[in-house]
Amino acid sequence: MYDCDKECRRRGTAACGECPCSEPRGNRHSVNWLKDIDDGCPEVVEVLFKNTRNGFYSNPDHLPLKIGDIVAVEASPGHDIGKVVMTGPLTQIKLRRMPPRRDGEMKKVFRLARTSDLEKFEEARAREHDTMIRSRKIAEELGLAMKIGDVEYQGDGGKAIFYYIADERVDFRKLIRILADTFRVRVEMKQIGARQEAGRIGGIGPCGRPLCCAVWMNKFVSVGTGAARMQDLSMNPQKLAGQCAKLKCCLNFEVDSYAESSKKLPPKDAVLETKDASYYYFKPDILTRTVTYSTDKNVPANLVTIDARRAFEIISLNKQGIKVDSLAKGQGEAVQKEYVDLVGQDSLTRFDKSKKKKKKPQGNGQQKGGKPQPRQERQEVKPSQEGKAQEAKAQKPQKAQRPKNGRQPAPKGKSPEGRERSQNSPEGNES
């Protein structure tokens, strides 16, 4: 079994609070990139409560707080229990971005949470689910057009926050009285949107990562369909909507990059004139800055993809009355990349193919000692055309040439005496 205390003492990380197993995990945990700057006891700390609710609190007693400490903070009324998620100079930077408080005063940290505080806090959290179910039934009986999405009890159990969703304004004054009498707590109603509800519930997005609204997003910006059109996405509501049934927040993340790149593309109403045909704007690839043109306005026909620079060049030449030979001239022919299965990885039977076994050499292929001799590969040399003509001449029978005086020519390499002997010999006369 893994002993955390023993391992931390061995590595010397228990005293400095750098134990990896004590690192806080949850929503809205920021990376403290200014942790090397030590300011002693922090004056302001960021405290995280249930799900996505957080706040900034002062430290008037100069408590040595660090990330991960459970503290009791001031609430109205009583106190609340939360976890410290940020200290040091980075808290001051984040605090400047927050809107100013109405009362102008910052609530303070009372103390580190005691055992009695944590026990009372756990008892209050155990009642949250039952309270939410009962409150939904009460709102339904009253006929209110609202949905209570979550309930959060304060750390001391004396106050409960009811988060609800409603499309229209709801008069819940009677509901508050009934809830206060039923649960014996102080009731606070807080309206949230569909995006905030998804952030409080949490989940996994289509990208495979936790929802941005549940992890790091504090402010929600309206998302329009223009962001999807700018990125050339299909206007399919099922693909563009998130788990909150609203347009995905991530559609706004890359709009600026697409808007900047689209300025460097040719206009859509420009027609490229060539000697063969006229090409119309069909489809752009914004990030690669290429445009696909078609010879028909409505139907994709004879598609040609060229670079944006080449398109601007052709437009300028057309304005001068010059028609180019082809769109792809100057940058090579327009190559339509076709899929080629080089490795055979798309074949379903690629693992079923039996491997051919090599036959062992037999008979003459072995030496006396039993070791096979290396086979000598024959190299077949294809004769050239000149070699074939010479072979054909050599194979044809040559006609004997008769001399003009009727005598046969003497064999080469023989002297005149030898020639006379061959003529006088009986063998020569017979021949």
C-alpha positions in Angstrom: 0.0 0.0 0.0 1.2 3.5 -0.8 2.2 5.4 2.3 1.8 9.1 1.6 3.5 10.4 4.7 6.5 8.1 4.4 7.0 8.9 0.7 6.7 12.6 1.4 9.3 12.4 4.2 11.6 10.5 2.0 11.4 13.1 -0.7 11.4 16.0 1.7 8.2 17.6 0.3 5.8 17.3 3.2 7.2 20.3 5.1 7.0 22.7 2.1 3.5 21.7 1.0 4.6 20.4 -2.4 3.2 16.9 -1.9 1.6 15.8 -5.2 -1.1 13.8 -3.5 -2.3 16.9 -1.6 -2.6 19.0 -4.7 -6.2 20.3 -5.0 -8.3 18.9 -7.8 -11.5 20.4 -9.0 -13.1 23.2 -11.0 -11.6 26.6 -11.6 -8.1 25.8 -10.3 -5.6 28.2 -11.9 -1.9 27.7 -12.3 -0.1 30.0 -10.0 2.7 31.2 -12.3 3.8 33.7 -9.7 4.3 31.2 -6.9 8.1 31.9 -6.7 7.3 35.5 -5.5 6.8 35.1 -1.8 4.8 37.9 -0.2 4.6 36.3 3.3 1.0 36.1 4.6 -1.4 36.9 1.7 -3.7 39.9 2.2 -6.3 38.6 -0.3 -7.1 35.0 -1.2 -9.5 33.4 -3.6 -11.9 30.9 -2.1 -13.9 28.3 -4.1 -17.3 26.9 -3.0 -19.6 24.3 -4.5 -19.1 23.9 -8.3 -18.4 27.3 -9.9 -19.1 29.8 -7.1 -16.0 31.6 -5.9 -15.1 34.8 -4.2 -12.2 37.0 -2.9 -11.7 37.5 0.8 -9.3 39.6 2.9 -6.9 38.1 5.5 -6.9 40.7 8.3 -5.4 38.3 10.9 -2.5 37.4 8.5 -3.1 33.7 8.6 -0.4 31.6 6.8 -2.8 30.4 4.1 -1.8 28.3 1.2 -3.6 26.6 -1.8 -5.7 23.8 -0.7 -6.6 25.0 2.9 -10.2 24.7 4.0 -11.2 28.0 5.7 -14.3 29.5 7.3 -15.2 32.8 5.7 -17.7 35.6 6.5 -21.2 35.2 5.1 -24.5 36.9 5.5 -25.6 35.7 8.0 -23.1 33.3 9.7 -20.1 31.7 8.0 -19.4 29.6 5.0 -16.8 26.9 4.3 -14.6 26.9 1.2 -11.3 26.0 -0.2 -8.4 28.3 -1.0 -7.5 28.1 -4.7 -5.2 31.1 -5.2 -2.9 33.3 -3.1 -0.1 35.8 -3.6 0.3 38.5 -6.3 -1.8 36.6 -8.9 -4.9 37.1 -6.7 -4.4 40.9 -7.0 -4.2 40.7 -10.8 -7.4 38.6 -11.0 -9.2 40.9 -8.5 -8.7 43.9 -10.9 -10.6 42.1 -13.6 -13.6 41.5 -11.4 -16.4 44.1 -11.3 -16.4 46.4 -8.2 -18.5 45.4 -5.3 -21.7 47.3 -4.6 -21.0 47.8 -0.9 -17.3 48.5 -1.5 -16.2 46.2 1.4 -14.5 42.9 1.1 -15.5 40.0 3.4 -12.8 38.4 5.4 -11.4 35.0 6.4 -12.3 34.0 9.9 -10.1 31.0 10.5 -8.9 27.6 9.3 -11.9 25.2 9.4 -12.2 23.2 12.5 -13.4 19.6 12.9 -16.8 20.8 14.1 -17.1 23.2 11.1 -16.4 20.3 8.7 -18.9 18.0 10.4 -21.7 20.6 10.2 -20.8 21.3 6.6 -21.1 17.7 5.6 -24.5 17.4 7.3 -25.7 20.4 5.3 -24.4 19.0 2.0 -26.1 15.7 2.6 -29.5 17.5 2.5 -29.0 19.3 -0.8 -30.3 16.6 -3.2 -33.5 15.9 -1.2 -34.1 19.6 -0.8 -33.9 20.1 -4.6 -36.4 17.2 -5.3 -38.9 18.5 -2.8 -38.6 22.1 -4.0 -39.3 21.1 -7.6 -42.5 19.4 -6.5 -43.6 22.5 -4.6 -42.9 24.8 -7.6 -44.8 22.4 -9.8 -47.8 22.5 -7.5 -47.8 26.3 -7.5 -47.8 26.3 -11.3 -44.6 28.3 -11.7 -42.9 28.2 -15.1 -39.4 27.6 -13.6 -36.9 24.8 -13.1 -34.9 24.5 -9.9 -31.6 23.2 -11.1 -29.4 23.0 -7.9 -29.4 23.8 -4.2 -26.4 24.9 -2.2 -26.4 25.0 1.6 -24.2 27.4 3.4 -21.4 26.0 5.6 -23.2 26.5 8.9 -26.5 25.2 7.5 -28.5 28.3 8.2 -29.0 29.4 4.6 -29.7 27.7 1.2 -29.3 29.1 -2.3 -31.8 27.8 -4.9 -30.6 28.1 -8.5 -33.4 28.2 -11.0 -33.9 28.6 -14.7 -36.9 30.5 -16.2 -37.6 32.0 -19.6 -39.9 34.7 -18.3 -40.1 36.6 -15.1 -41.5 34.6 -12.2 -43.3 35.7 -9.0 -41.8 33.4 -6.5 -42.7 35.3 -3.3 -45.1 32.6 -2.2 -42.6 29.9 -3.1 -40.0 31.5 -0.8 -42.3 31.5 2.2 -43.2 27.8 1.7 -39.6 26.8 1.3 -38.5 28.7 4.4 -41.3 27.1 6.5 -40.6 23.6 5.0 -36.8 23.5 5.4 -36.3 25.9 8.3 -33.6 27.9 6.6 -33.1 31.3 5.1 -33.9 31.1 1.3 -32.1 32.9 -1.5 -33.2 32.6 -5.1 -30.6 33.0 -7.8 -31.5 32.9 -11.5 -29.0 31.3 -13.9 -28.8 30.6 -17.6 -28.6 27.3 -19.5 -24.8 27.8 -19.8 -24.3 28.3 -16.1 -26.5 25.3 -15.3 -24.3 23.1 -17.6 -21.2 24.5 -15.8 -22.6 23.7 -12.4 -23.6 20.1 -13.4 -20.4 19.5 -15.4 -19.8 16.9 -18.1 -17.6 15.9 -21.0 -17.9 17.8 -24.3 -17.7 16.3 -27.8 -14.0 17.1 -27.9 -13.4 14.6 -25.1 -12.4 17.2 -22.5 -14.4 18.6 -19.5 -16.8 21.4 -20.3 -15.1 24.8 -20.5 -17.9 26.4 -18.5 -17.3 23.9 -15.7 -13.5 24.3 -15.6 -12.3 27.8 -16.3 -14.9 30.1 -17.9 -16.3 32.9 -15.6 -18.0 35.1 -18.1 -20.3 34.0 -20.9 -20.3 35.9 -24.2 -23.2 35.5 -26.6 -22.5 33.2 -29.5 -24.2 33.8 -32.9 -24.5 31.8 -36.1 -22.2 34.3 -37.8 -19.3 32.7 -36.0 -20.2 29.3 -37.6 -20.6 30.9 -41.1 -17.2 32.6 -40.7 -15.5 29.2 -40.1 -17.4 27.6 -43.0 -19.2 25.1 -40.7 -22.3 23.3 -41.7 -25.4 24.9 -40.2 -26.5 21.8 -38.4 -28.0 22.7 -35.0 -27.3 19.3 -33.6 -23.5 19.7 -34.2 -23.3 23.4 -33.3 -25.2 23.1 -30.0 -23.6 22.0 -26.8 -25.0 20.1 -23.8 -26.8 23.3 -22.7 -28.8 23.3 -26.0 -27.1 26.6 -26.9 -24.4 27.3 -29.4 -21.0 26.1 -28.3 -18.9 28.7 -26.6 -15.8 27.4 -28.4 -17.2 28.8 -31.7 -15.9 32.2 -30.5 -12.4 31.0 -29.8 -11.1 31.0 -33.4 -13.3 33.5 -35.0 -10.7 36.2 -35.0 -8.1 34.0 -36.8 -10.6 33.1 -39.5 -11.7 36.7 -39.9 -8.1 37.8 -40.3 -7.3 35.1 -42.8 -10.5 35.6 -44.8 -9.4 39.2 -45.6 -6.5 37.8 -47.6 -8.8 35.8 -50.0 -10.2 37.0 -53.3 -13.8 38.3 -53.4 -16.6 35.8 -54.0 -18.1 37.7 -56.9 -14.9 37.7 -58.9 -15.0 35.6 -62.1 -11.7 34.2 -63.5 -11.5 34.3 -67.3 -9.4 31.8 -69.2 -9.2 31.0 -72.9 -11.2 27.9 -72.4 -13.9 28.8 -69.9 -15.0 31.1 -67.0 -14.4 30.0 -63.4 -16.7 30.9 -60.5 -15.9 31.1 -56.8 -17.0 27.7 -55.3 -15.4 27.0 -51.9 -12.5 28.5 -49.9 -10.1 26.9 -47.4 -9.5 29.9 -45.2 -6.5 28.7 -43.1 -4.5 27.3 -46.0 -5.6 30.4 -48.2 -6.6 28.3 -51.2 -9.8 28.7 -53.2 -11.6 26.2 -55.3 -13.2 27.4 -58.6 -15.9 25.8 -60.8 -17.0 26.3 -64.3 -20.7 26.3 -63.2 -22.2 28.7 -60.7 -24.5 26.2 -59.0 -23.0 22.8 -59.6 -19.4 21.7 -58.9 -17.9 21.0 -62.3 -14.3 20.9 -63.4 -13.1 22.0 -60.0 -9.7 23.6 -59.8 -8.0 24.6 -56.6 -5.4 27.4 -56.7 -3.6 29.6 -54.3 -5.0 33.0 -53.3 -1.9 34.8 -54.8 -2.6 33.1 -58.1 -6.2 34.2 -58.0 -5.3 37.8 -57.4 -2.8 37.6 -60.3 -5.5 36.3 -62.7 -8.0 39.0 -61.5 -5.5 41.7 -62.3 -4.7 40.2 -65.7 -8.4 40.0 -66.5 -8.9 43.7 -65.7 -6.2 44.4 -68.3 -8.1 42.3 -70.9 -5.7 39.4 -70.8 -7.1 35.9 -70.5 -4.7 33.3 -69.1 -4.3 29.8 -70.6 -5.1 28.0 -67.4 -5.7 28.8 -63.7 -2.8 26.7 -62.5 -0.2 28.3 -64.7 2.7 29.7 -62.8 2.3 27.4 -59.9 2.1 24.0 -61.6 -1.0 22.1 -62.6 -3.8 21.8 -60.2 -3.2 18.5 -58.6 -6.2 16.7 -57.1 -4.9 14.5 -54.4 -6.4 11.1 -54.5 -6.3 8.6 -51.7 -3.8 5.9 -52.2 -3.5 2.9 -49.9 0.2 2.4 -50.0 0.5 0.2 -46.9 -2.7 -1.8 -47.4 -3.9 -0.7 -44.0 -7.5 -0.4 -45.2 -7.7 -4.0 -46.3 -10.0 -6.0 -44.0 -8.2 -9.3 -44.8 -4.6 -8.0 -44.5 -4.1 -10.2 -41.3 -5.6 -13.3 -42.9 -3.1 -13.6 -45.7 -0.8 -16.6 -45.1 2.9 -16.1 -45.3 4.7 -18.1 -48.0 7.2 -20.5 -46.5 10.6 -20.7 -48.1 11.4 -24.1 -49.5 14.7 -25.7 -48.2 17.3 -26.6 -50.9 17.3 -30.3 -51.7 19.7 -32.7 -53.4 22.5 -31.0 -55.2 22.1 -27.8 -53.2 23.9 -29.4 -50.2 27.5 -30.1 -49.6 29.0 -33.3 -48.1 29.0 -31.8 -44.6 25.3 -31.2 -44.8 25.5 -27.4 -45.2 23.6 -25.9 -48.1 25.7 -24.2 -50.7 24.8 -20.7 -51.7 22.8 -20.7 -54.9 24.4 -18.8 -57.8 21.8 -16.5 -59.3 21.8 -16.4 -63.0 21.8 -13.0 -64.5 19.9 -12.9 -67.7 21.2 -10.2 -70.0 18.8 -9.1 -72.6 20.6 -8.6 -75.9 20.3 -5.3 -77.5 19.0 -4.7 -81.0 22.5 -4.6 -82.5 23.4 -7.8 -80.8 20.3 -9.5 -82.2 21.2 -8.4 -85.8 24.7 -9.8 -85.4 23.4 -13.1 -84.1 21.0 -13.4 -87.1 23.8 -12.8 -89.5 25.9 -15.5 -87.9 23.1 -18.0 -88.1 22.5 -17.5 -91.8 24.5 -19.9 -94.1 27.0 -18.0 -96.2 27.2 -18.7 -99.9 30.6 -19.8 -101.3 32.1 -17.2 -103.5 33.6 -18.5 -106.8 36.7 -16.7 -108.2 36.5 -15.2 -111.6 39.2 -17.5 -113.1 37.4 -20.6 -112.0 39.9 -21.5 -109.3 39.1 -21.7 -105.6 40.9 -19.3 -103.4 43.7 -20.7 -101.4 43.2 -21.1 -97.7 44.6 -18.3 -95.7 47.8 -18.8 -93.7 49.4 -21.2 -96.2 52.5 -20.4 -98.4 52.6 -20.9 -102.2 54.4 -24.2 -101.8 51.7 -25.5 -99.5 49.1 -24.4 -102.0 50.8 -26.5 -104.8 51.0 -29.6 -102.6 47.4 -29.3 -101.8 46.5 -29.0 -105.5 48.7 -32.1 -106.5 47.5 -34.3 -103.6 44.7 -36.7 -104.4 42.6 -35.3 -101.6 42.8 -31.8 -103.2 42.0 -33.2 -106.7 38.9 -34.9 -105.3 37.8 -31.7 -103.6 
